[in-house]
């Protein structure tokens, strides 16, 4: 009898744990495919959707989904969602990675009590691959910026005049491991902080996987920096190719 | 008639007007644009450019009111290159430059108002355009790029591999997308490197592609599991296609360790002696591989020559005997199971029957999942793999079945030890080893072989066989040899990096040969010789069920194993061996499972012979 009670208690605890876990799951991001999101956007007044582009302002203004608003992950604003009704579907997207709960903007949305919070599977890249339209509010014209392959990095450092590595990753990615002497200016702040960079330096822009450095290098070249290059494949490739 | 000519002249005039109006109207309209847009690129270079025959408004649409436009009140619509270059635009939609980098046409085709067709050969022109952004030291100075610049028409320029306006994105791609890309790029490499003309003109090996296809990497990629194996670009690091004697090459002996370690994270330095293209390099000797191949071929030829001859002669003799008996009315012409009330002799205990069922399940799984890799180039390989749930699942099943077989092997080893040393008594083990209950060959087996061949040719009676015949002993001992060879080589292929701490990399090449050929030996032997000896021989056809039911008739024992029968009678043990006949369910299971296995084995055998004969 005693055992039966213990088994019953364990089952109840397990049930509560599972249901509690399921409840907790609802407070996280649900995945949504590009096709589903397109359907929701097309039927928007009946099923209101608020679309948030979590990439940096430079990327977002360069090209985004027409209905999206630009709020990069490190946006410091308390009332971001003050005007967004609670019944709206909130959909977050990034470049080609999954939006995750490390992002302060998503945390804010979850804390504000939104129940229908989604992340776009495959991000902006998946939307583009499907051939759906995008808009450019202020496109950064691309300027030729040669890449340096990781194997030739030390040669570049020796040959370049006043070499300076600009690491455009977020601080939490930069801190655990970065190239020696690198200056961390996240892409989301590049348009604000580029003036910190000495104009006479020869720059090497480094990102995580080589997808953002071309835009950043083009932006810096447009801002008057004369010699800007980028690390091919970013830190991913550097780590892979450097034993 | 006059009216007819007037009509023709009128329509010719109209058509001429329509054809040349583009030119005639473009010039004044363009002149009007140039009054404000007087930059040198518009005034001097445009007419000679590729688009020089077009008016400004052909691209810059939406200027309806020139006065409002000139005062800046209205702007033209964004330029849509796709309105003319629609097929290029459609392909470019999924191009990495569009999807990931948001690049537009003019980012590559800069100075669009003065753009002209390049005077350079096309391959060089494309390369020059790409390396404006992409690291020139990554491609232009490496194998293909250097050859393109040197004017080699066979050398691949950027778009030969990456396609023009349709470059797929590797970054951010899912594992499946990356696998599809790896397969596509590897196929593109093969289009040139499998071409004997290209190979000969450039002093390259003609066997680069097919020797890659013979390795585990190539075979697994061919059956569609390209996510987890190396394609060409993984080892040759994309653009670094330099010769292996160049210190910059990823294939240079100093760099090989780093190259292999990119994927094989746990490996010893001696792993690099693995041959990724065994037999491809002219003038290089592959002695160890050659010896391994010749040894396996000799083994195959030896085993099959003896046993296939043995089988054919046996079948002929047994068929003739059966015909004679039937004509004399000695055997009933029925396939119906025997009645239960008939007392039968116990031959296999339950544990051995369960082991045999597990052996069948694991062996068939191994054949069904392994042979599509061995014959990856066949039409049926991908079909069979997909029927088993795809390459990943097939690989998983293969490994699980291998572990089951290993467990059976170890258990059999344990039983053998227990048989030799019952209750750990060492005394008399030689007698037990060569005794009638042992599966180890003895002198009597040699006499039986001689006797069987004499019987085949009608020169003597069928030899009196004991509990285990020589072909059953061969089946049993072949498992010991086969499991050691196929199991060890299989584990080497499963954990190549770990084994490199014990053996050099070229042993993995030998393991590939041994695993593959030993698998062939095992499968074809079981599906031909074993099936015949135990099931298809005329007096047992279509199935000998005693390995599933565990029992057989006393008459069958007296006929097939007379020495054992006489021994049991003499020792007074026969009665204690007698049991009730197998029940209905046991007979049903034996028929369904046994015949099913038999049919499946013959289907797999047909697929193997199809591959051997036609590929």
Interface residues (C-beta under 8 A of the other chain):
Chain A: X62 X63 X95 X96 X97 X122 X123 X125 X128 X129 X131 X134 X136 X139 X141 X142 X144 X145 X146 X147 X148 X149 X152 X209 X210 X211 X214 X215 X232 X233 X240 X241 X243
Chain B: X93 X94 X98 X99 X100 X101 X102 X103 X104 X106 X107 X131 X132 X133 X134 X135 X136 X137 X138 X169 X171 X172 X174 X237 X257 X258 X261 X262
